[in-house]
Amino acid sequence: MEWIRERLELNPEDTCQQTEELLRDMLQKLGSDGLLIGLSGGLDSAIVAYLSVRSIGKEKVTLLNLPDRDSKGIHQRHAKLIARDLGVQLQIKDITPIIKEVGAYDLLPTIYLPSRRLRGLAGQLGKLLLEGGDNVLFARLRAAPNTLIAKGNAYAMIKHRIRMVLLYYHAEISNLMVVGAANKTEFLTGTFCKWGCDQCADVMPILHLYRSQLLPIAEYLNVPEKIRTKPADPDIIPGVDNKEEGLLGSFLKTDEILWGLENGIDAEEMYSYFRQEKVERIQSLREVSRHMRESPYVVG
């Protein structure tokens, strides 16, 4: 099915122009004075930051990095690199005290021992959560109460929800429009946080783009190579370091399957090109996460 891959090809220049127009139009419609982006240091938020500066100028763009005590230092360094490249000041606010006050760190007390043992023990948790490989994405959405999966999911998701609250807190003080950075692949497979910073935003300029489509966009925007080539690390729980390798498999194959499902390609035809197991898995992820895209549900 090479023709599906051809359908995923895009013109980076045209795509960027369309997204930049969206940002300008929404800024005017909402009457905001600028854009606010939660800059993680990863590819998605980097692209959004570059598009935002190109769209309205660096003077009207605010970048906010919100790490906690488990966040990897490399991502903050990359966020600083992006900010320097764009000529925009990066604000950094540690959310550790908030998570601690809520009690989320106490969900997994065996991890949080002092000194050098922290990362090793945390990594062991990540490996436990990934036991069974494919099953973790399904299990986290229907986890039995008080299990390791349930606690690990609650611990991870609260970080993105706290980030969402802080983004809107700062946006409302300064009359800024919150710009999200979710992509279509994670949106359709449920590999995002419901009601978190990767879902809740005033505008989602790359939500129509699959993850594999972002690479030519990043290259066109001259996003630093360090950011373009590093793993897709969600950086919310130690030990879970790569969405592609540990959770979904090849982004390109996943995107081709998603495109096929969205466009009504016959399942048997896709089975003959992709493994049936892979197609059914992506299809199941799309279905089990449907509520994350549809809710809240209402009468009628």
C-alpha positions as CSV (number, residue, x, y, z in Angstrom):
1,M,0.0,0.0,0.0
2,E,2.6,2.5,-1.0
3,W,-0.1,4.8,-2.3
4,I,-1.2,5.4,1.3
5,R,2.2,6.7,2.1
6,E,1.9,9.0,-0.9
7,R,-1.4,10.4,0.6
8,L,0.5,11.2,3.8
9,E,3.0,13.4,1.9
10,L,2.5,17.1,2.3
11,N,3.9,20.4,1.1
12,P,5.6,21.8,4.2
13,E,5.5,25.4,3.0
14,D,1.7,25.3,2.2
15,T,1.0,23.5,5.5
16,C,2.9,26.0,7.5
17,Q,1.2,28.9,5.8
18,Q,-2.3,27.4,6.6
19,T,-1.4,26.9,10.2
20,E,0.0,30.4,10.6
21,E,-3.1,31.8,9.1
22,L,-5.2,29.8,11.6
23,L,-3.2,31.2,14.5
24,R,-3.6,34.8,13.3
25,D,-7.3,34.4,12.6
26,M,-8.0,32.8,16.0
27,L,-6.0,35.5,17.8
28,Q,-8.2,38.1,16.2
29,K,-11.4,36.3,16.8
30,L,-10.7,35.6,20.5
31,G,-9.4,39.2,21.0
32,S,-6.2,37.9,22.6
33,D,-3.0,39.9,22.9
34,G,-0.6,37.0,22.3
35,L,0.0,33.3,22.3
36,L,1.0,31.0,25.2
37,I,2.7,27.7,24.5
38,G,3.6,25.0,27.0
39,L,7.1,24.2,25.7
40,S,8.2,20.7,26.7
41,G,11.4,20.6,24.6
42,G,9.8,17.9,22.4
43,L,9.1,18.0,18.7
44,D,5.4,18.8,18.8
45,S,5.6,21.9,21.0
46,A,8.8,23.0,19.2
47,I,6.9,23.0,15.9
48,V,4.1,25.0,17.5
49,A,6.5,27.5,18.9
50,Y,8.2,28.1,15.6
51,L,4.9,28.4,13.8
52,S,3.6,30.8,16.4
53,V,6.7,33.1,16.1
54,R,6.4,33.0,12.3
55,S,2.7,33.8,12.5
56,I,2.6,36.8,14.8
57,G,6.2,37.6,15.8
58,K,8.3,36.7,18.8
59,E,7.2,39.8,20.8
60,K,3.7,38.3,21.2
61,V,4.7,34.7,22.0
62,T,5.1,33.4,25.6
63,L,6.9,30.1,26.3
64,L,6.3,28.3,29.6
65,N,8.2,25.2,30.7
66,L,6.6,23.2,33.6
67,P,8.9,20.4,34.8
68,D,8.5,18.3,37.9
69,R,11.1,16.4,39.9
70,D,11.0,13.4,37.6
71,S,11.4,15.4,34.4
72,K,14.5,14.7,32.4
73,G,17.0,17.6,32.3
74,I,17.6,17.1,28.6
75,H,14.1,18.3,27.7
76,Q,14.5,21.5,29.6
77,R,17.8,22.1,28.0
78,H,16.2,21.6,24.6
79,A,13.3,24.0,25.6
80,K,16.0,26.6,26.4
81,L,17.7,25.9,23.0
82,I,14.4,26.4,21.2
83,A,13.7,29.6,23.1
84,R,17.1,31.0,22.3
85,D,16.8,30.1,18.7
86,L,13.5,31.9,18.5
87,G,14.6,34.9,20.6
88,V,11.8,34.4,23.1
89,Q,12.3,34.3,26.9
90,L,11.5,30.9,28.4
91,Q,9.6,31.0,31.8
92,I,10.3,27.9,33.9
93,K,8.0,26.9,36.8
94,D,8.5,23.8,38.8
95,I,5.2,22.0,39.5
96,T,6.7,19.5,42.0
97,P,5.3,21.4,45.1
98,I,1.8,21.2,43.6
99,I,2.0,17.5,42.8
100,K,3.4,16.9,46.3
101,E,0.6,18.9,48.0
102,V,-2.0,16.9,46.1
103,G,-0.4,13.7,47.3
104,A,0.3,12.2,43.9
105,Y,3.8,11.3,44.7
106,D,2.5,9.2,47.6
107,L,0.7,6.9,45.1
108,L,4.0,5.2,44.4
109,P,6.1,5.7,47.6
110,T,8.6,3.0,46.8
111,I,10.0,5.0,43.9
112,Y,10.8,8.2,45.8
113,L,13.8,7.2,47.8
114,P,16.7,9.7,48.2
115,S,19.9,9.9,46.3
116,R,21.0,7.9,43.2
117,R,18.4,5.1,43.7
118,L,15.6,7.3,42.4
119,R,16.1,6.9,38.7
120,G,16.8,3.2,38.8
121,L,13.7,2.4,40.9
122,A,11.6,4.7,38.8
123,G,12.8,3.0,35.7
124,Q,11.7,-0.3,37.2
125,L,8.2,1.1,37.6
126,G,8.2,2.1,33.9
127,K,9.2,-1.4,32.9
128,L,6.4,-2.8,35.1
129,L,3.9,-0.6,33.5
130,L,5.0,-1.7,30.0
131,E,4.8,-5.4,30.9
132,G,2.9,-7.1,28.1
133,G,3.9,-4.2,25.8
134,D,0.7,-3.5,23.9
135,N,-1.6,-4.0,26.9
136,V,-0.6,-0.9,28.8
137,L,-2.4,1.5,26.6
138,F,-5.7,-0.5,27.0
139,A,-5.1,-1.3,30.6
140,R,-4.6,2.3,31.7
141,L,-8.1,3.2,30.3
142,R,-9.8,0.4,32.2
143,A,-7.6,-0.3,35.1
144,A,-8.8,-2.1,38.2
145,P,-9.0,0.1,41.3
146,N,-5.8,0.6,43.3
147,T,-3.6,-1.5,41.0
148,L,-0.2,-0.4,39.9
149,I,-1.5,0.5,36.5
150,A,-4.3,2.7,38.0
151,K,-1.9,4.5,40.4
152,G,0.7,4.9,37.7
153,N,-1.8,6.4,35.3
154,A,-3.3,8.7,37.9
155,Y,0.2,9.8,38.9
156,A,1.2,10.5,35.3
157,M,-2.0,12.2,34.1
158,I,-2.2,14.7,37.0
159,K,1.0,16.3,35.7
160,H,-0.5,17.3,32.4
161,R,-3.7,18.4,34.1
162,I,-1.8,20.6,36.5
163,R,0.1,22.0,33.5
164,M,-3.2,22.8,31.8
165,V,-4.4,24.7,34.8
166,L,-1.2,26.7,35.0
167,L,-1.2,27.5,31.3
168,Y,-4.7,28.9,31.6
169,Y,-3.9,30.7,34.8
170,H,-1.1,32.6,33.1
171,A,-3.0,33.1,29.9
172,E,-6.0,34.7,31.6
173,I,-3.8,37.1,33.6
174,S,-2.2,38.4,30.4
175,N,-5.0,37.8,27.9
176,L,-3.2,35.2,25.9
177,M,-4.5,32.4,23.7
178,V,-3.3,28.9,24.8
179,V,-1.9,27.0,21.8
180,G,-1.9,23.2,22.1
181,A,0.6,20.8,20.6
182,A,-1.2,17.5,20.2
183,N,-0.9,15.6,16.9
184,K,-3.5,13.5,15.1
185,T,-1.7,10.2,15.8
186,E,-1.8,10.5,19.6
187,F,-5.3,12.0,19.4
188,L,-6.7,9.0,17.5
189,T,-4.9,6.3,19.6
190,G,-5.6,7.8,23.0
191,T,-1.9,8.4,23.8
192,F,-2.6,11.7,25.4
193,C,-4.0,13.0,28.7
194,K,-7.8,13.6,28.7
195,W,-8.4,17.1,30.0
196,G,-4.7,17.7,30.1
197,C,-2.4,20.3,28.5
198,D,-2.2,18.1,25.3
199,Q,-5.9,18.3,24.8
200,C,-7.2,21.5,26.4
201,A,-6.3,24.6,24.4
202,D,-7.9,27.5,22.5
203,V,-6.4,26.3,19.2
204,M,-4.7,23.1,18.1
205,P,-2.6,24.0,15.0
206,I,-1.1,20.6,14.3
207,L,-4.0,18.3,15.4
208,H,-4.8,17.6,11.7
209,L,-1.3,16.3,11.1
210,Y,-0.1,12.7,11.8
211,R,3.1,12.3,13.8
212,S,5.1,11.1,10.8
213,Q,4.0,14.3,8.9
214,L,5.7,16.5,11.5
215,L,9.3,15.6,10.5
216,P,9.3,17.4,7.1
217,I,7.5,20.3,8.8
218,A,10.2,20.5,11.5
219,E,13.0,20.3,8.9
220,Y,11.3,23.1,6.9
221,L,11.1,25.3,10.0
222,N,14.8,24.6,10.9
223,V,13.9,23.1,14.2
224,P,17.3,22.1,15.7
225,E,18.4,18.6,14.7
226,K,18.7,17.5,18.4
227,I,14.9,18.0,18.8
228,R,14.0,16.5,15.4
229,T,15.9,13.2,16.0
230,K,15.3,12.4,19.6
231,P,12.8,9.8,20.8
232,A,9.1,10.8,21.4
233,D,9.5,10.9,25.1
234,P,6.2,11.7,27.0
235,D,8.4,12.5,30.1
236,I,5.7,12.0,32.6
237,I,6.8,8.7,34.3
238,P,10.3,7.4,34.4
239,G,11.0,4.3,32.4
240,V,8.4,5.2,29.7
241,D,10.8,7.0,27.4
242,N,9.5,6.5,23.9
243,K,5.9,6.5,22.6
244,E,7.0,5.1,19.3
245,E,9.3,2.3,20.5
246,G,7.5,1.4,23.7
247,L,3.8,2.1,23.0
248,L,2.8,2.4,19.4
249,G,5.5,1.0,17.2
250,S,6.5,2.7,14.0
251,F,4.8,6.1,13.7
252,L,4.7,5.8,9.9
253,K,3.1,2.4,9.9
254,T,0.6,3.5,12.6
255,D,-0.2,6.6,10.6
256,E,-0.8,4.6,7.4
257,I,-3.1,2.3,9.3
258,L,-5.0,5.2,10.8
259,W,-5.4,6.8,7.4
260,G,-6.7,3.6,6.0
261,L,-9.2,3.2,8.9
262,E,-10.4,6.8,8.5
263,N,-10.8,6.5,4.8
264,G,-12.7,3.2,4.8
265,I,-10.0,1.0,3.3
266,D,-11.1,-2.6,3.4
267,A,-9.7,-4.4,6.4
268,E,-8.6,-7.5,4.4
269,E,-6.7,-5.3,2.0
270,M,-4.8,-3.8,4.9
271,Y,-4.2,-7.2,6.5
272,S,-2.4,-8.3,3.4
273,Y,0.0,-5.3,3.6
274,F,0.3,-4.8,7.4
275,R,0.2,-7.6,9.9
276,Q,-3.4,-8.3,10.9
277,E,-2.4,-8.1,14.5
278,K,-1.1,-4.5,14.0
279,V,-4.2,-3.3,12.2
280,E,-6.5,-4.8,14.8
281,R,-4.5,-3.3,17.6
282,I,-4.5,0.2,16.2
283,Q,-8.2,-0.2,15.4
284,S,-8.9,-1.3,19.0
285,L,-6.9,1.7,20.4
286,R,-9.0,4.0,18.3
287,E,-12.2,2.5,19.6
288,V,-11.3,2.2,23.3
289,S,-10.1,5.8,23.4
290,R,-13.1,7.2,21.5
291,H,-14.7,8.5,24.8
292,M,-11.6,10.7,25.2
293,R,-12.5,12.5,22.0
294,E,-16.2,12.6,22.5
295,S,-17.0,13.3,26.1
296,P,-18.5,14.9,28.0
297,Y,-21.6,13.0,27.2
298,V,-25.0,14.7,27.6
299,V,-28.7,13.8,27.5
300,G,-29.9,13.5,23.9
